[in-house]
Amino acid sequence: MLACVTGATGIIGSRIVNRLTVKGINVRILSRKKTLLNKGVELVIGDLLDPLTVERFLLDADIVFHCAAELRKESEMILTNIEGTRHLVESIEKNSVSFFCHMSSAGVVGRTSACVVDEKTECHPMNLYEQTKWESEKIVSEKGLENCRTYILRPTNVIDELKIGVLNLPTYPGVVNRIKLLIKGKELAHLIHAEDVADAALFFFENENTPKGTYFVSCDDHPDNTVASAWKMYRELMGFTSAKKILSLPLWVPHVIRRATGNYSNKGNIVYSSQRLLKAGFSFKLGFEGAIRSVALSKRDRSGTTSLPA
């Protein structure tokens, strides 16, 4: 069996590659430059914008995980996120690929009045990244891929030991960061560890009877998945004494501030629900608390401390 993975050097794609090789599955990755490879991994140099390279990349592929995306450079988002996905899907149609997992983003929902978002919520993406990820989803879903089990995953704010998101506030925050906590503290942090996202992708591959379609991958249902609670938990796990009570303004305050500055994003209490994923039989290995603990443990290990509080 051959698995092809795009975005294989990213925090999700690299974990998918590791899981596949552990299972003894041959893996082929697509990269613009040479990179260190695990045993059992083949490298195709090139990118998704060249249809011939994509054809070569998917030659004899059985399963495909599409994790590549442009997050930062707006000038490249349309080409990478939309056209690159189009080339990949068109090539999948021509090959005997039996499984396809497309890694999207919860951000495709965009502006919404819903307090709880699920797979039935209409999408109205706002910024260019959200728009291009939504367009890529439509390419995947509208093609049909009748003979291929196809899944679209929408993770929320993905973190790992090197990309720690809102936990990046200093353990002893200065005035600016205390103001951030004051203003944004009660907003949901939407944190999800890359390990759990990779596990979800493999879950669909391994469970053939799971209904095809779109799934949110989120720990938003956890009551402490807020900016202030996440930072407080992280601080305590780093070995500091229990944090002083963190004062946070009501949720409407940051929303009003954003609107006053021309940012018409959603209120900070929107829950991206993973109920469909959980009902399919998936369970989070780390979850919200485990994600923060994993990040804290790694940081302490790198700083020379070997234990965490119980």
VMD Tcl script that draws the C-alpha trace (Angstrom):
set ca {
  {0.00 0.00 0.00}
  {1.21 3.48 -0.87}
  {0.14 6.65 0.96}
  {0.83 10.09 -0.51}
  {1.02 13.05 1.86}
  {1.20 16.75 1.03}
  {2.31 19.24 3.68}
  {4.36 16.41 5.17}
  {6.80 18.74 6.94}
  {4.03 20.60 8.79}
  {2.84 19.90 12.31}
  {-0.09 17.74 11.15}
  {1.35 16.18 8.00}
  {4.58 15.09 9.71}
  {2.59 13.27 12.39}
  {0.47 11.53 9.78}
  {3.65 10.38 8.01}
  {5.04 9.00 11.29}
  {1.84 7.08 12.02}
  {1.75 5.58 8.53}
  {5.38 4.41 8.61}
  {4.88 2.84 12.05}
  {2.05 0.82 10.51}
  {4.43 -0.37 7.79}
  {2.74 1.63 5.02}
  {4.96 3.04 2.29}
  {4.78 6.82 2.17}
  {5.52 9.30 -0.60}
  {5.69 13.02 0.15}
  {5.71 16.10 -2.06}
  {8.12 18.88 -1.16}
  {9.60 21.90 -2.91}
  {13.05 21.07 -1.54}
  {15.05 18.15 -0.21}
  {14.19 17.17 3.34}
  {15.24 14.53 5.84}
  {13.21 11.37 5.34}
  {12.17 8.60 7.67}
  {12.73 5.00 6.61}
  {10.04 3.96 4.15}
  {9.42 7.50 2.88}
  {9.94 8.52 -0.75}
  {10.39 12.13 -1.81}
  {9.03 13.80 -4.93}
  {10.46 17.29 -5.38}
  {8.03 19.82 -6.82}
  {4.75 21.47 -5.91}
  {1.03 21.19 -6.47}
  {0.99 23.89 -9.13}
  {2.55 21.59 -11.73}
  {-0.03 19.00 -12.92}
  {2.69 16.72 -14.30}
  {4.47 16.68 -10.93}
  {1.19 15.90 -9.21}
  {0.58 13.01 -11.62}
  {4.03 11.62 -10.82}
  {3.44 12.15 -7.11}
  {0.17 10.15 -7.14}
  {1.35 7.35 -9.43}
  {0.11 4.03 -7.94}
  {-1.20 5.80 -4.81}
  {-3.81 4.03 -2.69}
  {-4.49 6.71 -0.10}
  {-3.91 10.48 -0.01}
  {-3.68 12.96 2.86}
  {-3.75 16.59 1.70}
  {-2.29 18.79 4.46}
  {-0.49 21.42 2.35}
  {-1.77 24.99 2.56}
  {-0.51 28.56 2.40}
  {-1.40 30.34 5.65}
  {0.62 33.54 5.57}
  {1.45 34.82 2.07}
  {-1.76 36.17 0.58}
  {-0.12 36.41 -2.85}
  {0.23 32.59 -2.89}
  {-3.01 31.52 -1.18}
  {-5.18 31.30 -4.29}
  {-2.58 29.31 -6.22}
  {-1.64 26.89 -3.42}
  {-4.94 26.44 -1.61}
  {-7.29 26.46 -4.60}
  {-5.39 25.58 -7.76}
  {-3.07 23.16 -5.98}
  {-6.06 21.33 -4.52}
  {-7.74 21.30 -7.94}
  {-4.70 19.65 -9.55}
  {-4.58 17.07 -6.76}
  {-8.27 16.19 -6.99}
  {-8.17 15.95 -10.78}
  {-5.25 13.54 -10.52}
  {-7.01 11.50 -7.84}
  {-9.91 11.08 -10.28}
  {-7.55 9.54 -12.83}
  {-5.96 7.12 -10.38}
  {-7.28 4.26 -8.28}
  {-7.11 6.17 -4.99}
  {-9.44 4.56 -2.45}
  {-9.15 7.08 0.41}
  {-8.70 10.87 0.47}
  {-8.45 13.11 3.53}
  {-8.49 16.85 2.89}
  {-7.28 19.02 5.78}
  {-9.32 22.22 5.85}
  {-9.96 24.68 8.70}
  {-12.76 25.61 11.08}
  {-12.18 29.14 9.81}
  {-14.13 28.41 6.62}
  {-17.33 29.05 8.59}
  {-16.41 32.73 8.74}
  {-19.02 35.14 10.07}
  {-21.95 33.48 11.79}
  {-24.65 34.31 14.31}
  {-24.67 30.74 15.63}
  {-23.39 30.09 19.14}
  {-22.68 26.43 18.32}
  {-21.29 25.65 14.88}
  {-21.52 22.21 13.32}
  {-21.19 20.71 9.85}
  {-24.63 21.99 8.84}
  {-23.79 25.64 9.59}
  {-23.57 27.80 6.47}
  {-20.12 29.11 5.58}
  {-19.43 32.80 4.99}
  {-15.63 33.07 5.06}
  {-14.25 36.55 5.67}
  {-10.52 36.79 5.05}
  {-8.60 35.46 2.06}
  {-7.27 32.39 3.84}
  {-10.76 31.34 4.93}
  {-12.11 32.01 1.43}
  {-9.43 29.91 -0.28}
  {-9.88 27.03 2.15}
  {-13.65 27.14 1.56}
  {-13.10 27.10 -2.21}
  {-10.78 24.12 -1.84}
  {-13.46 22.29 0.15}
  {-15.96 22.90 -2.64}
  {-13.51 21.50 -5.20}
  {-13.22 18.32 -3.14}
  {-16.93 17.90 -2.45}
  {-18.21 18.90 -5.90}
  {-15.95 16.45 -7.72}
  {-17.76 13.60 -6.04}
  {-14.87 11.10 -6.22}
  {-17.44 8.29 -6.23}
  {-14.97 5.42 -5.85}
  {-12.93 7.13 -3.15}
  {-13.78 7.45 0.54}
  {-13.42 11.21 0.99}
  {-13.24 13.16 4.24}
  {-12.82 16.87 4.96}
  {-11.46 17.75 8.41}
  {-11.88 21.19 9.97}
  {-9.53 21.58 12.94}
  {-9.62 24.71 15.08}
  {-6.43 26.40 16.43}
  {-3.81 23.67 16.06}
  {-0.89 23.73 18.49}
  {2.09 21.55 19.30}
  {5.28 21.84 21.32}
  {6.82 24.38 18.92}
  {3.68 26.24 17.85}
  {1.91 27.07 21.10}
  {-0.58 29.73 20.03}
  {-2.17 31.79 22.81}
  {0.01 29.97 25.35}
  {2.86 32.10 24.03}
  {2.09 34.80 26.56}
  {5.07 35.16 28.93}
  {4.67 33.26 32.19}
  {5.06 36.59 33.93}
  {3.21 38.83 31.46}
  {4.03 42.51 31.23}
  {1.48 45.29 31.05}
  {0.61 44.73 27.37}
  {-0.03 41.02 27.81}
  {-2.03 41.58 30.99}
  {-4.23 43.93 28.99}
  {-4.63 41.20 26.35}
  {-5.74 38.76 29.05}
  {-8.07 41.37 30.49}
  {-9.71 42.00 27.12}
  {-9.65 38.52 25.52}
  {-9.52 36.26 28.58}
  {-13.11 35.03 28.40}
  {-12.97 34.29 24.68}
  {-12.63 30.67 23.60}
  {-9.08 29.67 22.71}
  {-10.21 26.86 20.33}
  {-7.01 24.91 21.07}
  {-6.48 21.43 19.61}
  {-3.20 19.50 19.57}
  {-1.75 18.36 16.24}
  {-1.52 14.83 17.67}
  {-5.30 14.68 18.00}
  {-5.80 16.04 14.48}
  {-3.43 13.45 13.01}
  {-5.21 10.74 15.01}
  {-8.54 11.88 13.55}
  {-7.17 11.63 10.00}
  {-5.94 8.07 10.64}
  {-9.21 7.19 12.36}
  {-11.13 7.70 9.12}
  {-8.59 5.71 7.13}
  {-8.80 2.78 9.56}
  {-12.60 2.77 9.94}
  {-14.01 2.07 6.51}
  {-17.66 2.20 7.57}
  {-17.46 5.74 8.93}
  {-19.76 8.03 6.90}
  {-17.94 10.18 4.37}
  {-18.11 13.96 4.56}
  {-17.01 16.89 6.69}
  {-16.00 16.78 10.36}
  {-14.91 19.46 12.83}
  {-11.91 18.52 15.00}
  {-12.19 20.63 18.12}
  {-12.06 20.58 21.93}
  {-14.33 23.61 22.25}
  {-16.80 21.60 24.34}
  {-14.29 21.64 27.22}
  {-15.46 24.31 29.72}
  {-11.93 25.66 30.29}
  {-10.96 26.13 26.65}
  {-10.73 29.92 27.06}
  {-7.73 32.19 26.64}
  {-7.45 32.96 30.37}
  {-8.03 29.38 31.56}
  {-5.59 27.93 29.03}
  {-2.86 30.38 30.03}
  {-3.50 29.83 33.76}
  {-3.31 26.04 33.35}
  {-0.13 26.33 31.29}
  {1.47 28.62 33.89}
  {0.69 26.20 36.72}
  {1.98 23.21 34.75}
  {5.20 25.10 34.16}
  {5.76 24.82 37.90}
  {4.79 28.28 39.07}
  {2.58 28.77 42.08}
  {-1.13 29.00 41.45}
  {-1.80 32.02 39.31}
  {-3.58 34.97 40.81}
  {-7.16 35.37 39.74}
  {-7.18 36.60 36.16}
  {-9.56 39.45 35.61}
  {-11.30 39.40 32.25}
  {-13.86 41.77 30.76}
  {-17.24 40.58 29.46}
  {-17.28 38.92 26.04}
  {-18.95 41.87 24.38}
  {-16.00 44.17 25.10}
  {-13.42 42.63 22.67}
  {-16.20 42.25 20.10}
  {-17.03 45.97 20.29}
  {-13.34 46.88 20.14}
  {-12.84 44.82 16.99}
  {-15.90 46.31 15.32}
  {-14.71 49.82 16.19}
  {-11.44 49.09 14.38}
  {-13.19 47.67 11.30}
  {-12.84 44.00 12.23}
  {-16.27 42.37 11.93}
  {-15.26 38.92 13.15}
  {-17.45 36.76 15.36}
  {-17.96 37.05 19.09}
  {-15.49 35.02 21.10}
  {-17.92 32.48 22.52}
  {-18.62 30.44 19.38}
  {-18.23 26.69 19.88}
  {-17.05 24.58 16.94}
  {-18.68 21.28 17.80}
  {-16.97 17.89 17.35}
  {-20.11 15.94 18.18}
  {-20.30 14.34 14.74}
  {-16.69 13.17 15.08}
  {-17.29 11.77 18.57}
  {-20.51 10.03 17.53}
  {-18.54 8.35 14.74}
  {-16.50 6.66 17.47}
  {-13.42 8.87 17.70}
  {-11.94 9.80 21.08}
  {-9.28 12.43 21.77}
  {-6.04 11.02 23.14}
  {-4.94 14.38 24.54}
  {-7.94 16.67 24.47}
  {-7.73 20.21 25.80}
  {-5.94 19.57 29.10}
  {-3.63 16.97 27.58}
  {-2.64 19.39 24.82}
  {-1.56 22.02 27.32}
  {0.18 19.44 29.47}
  {2.11 18.09 26.48}
  {3.26 21.57 25.49}
  {4.29 22.42 29.07}
  {6.15 19.13 29.53}
  {8.12 19.68 26.33}
  {9.04 23.23 27.29}
  {10.14 22.15 30.76}
  {12.25 19.34 29.29}
  {13.98 21.77 26.95}
  {14.68 24.10 29.86}
  {16.17 21.27 31.95}
  {13.26 20.53 34.27}
  {12.09 16.93 34.14}
  {8.88 16.78 36.16}
  {5.47 18.37 36.18}
  {3.16 18.92 39.10}
  {0.72 16.07 39.61}
}
mol new
graphics top color blue
foreach p $ca { graphics top sphere $p radius 0.5 }
foreach p [lrange $ca 0 end-1] q [lrange $ca 1 end] { graphics top cylinder $p $q radius 0.2 }
display resetview
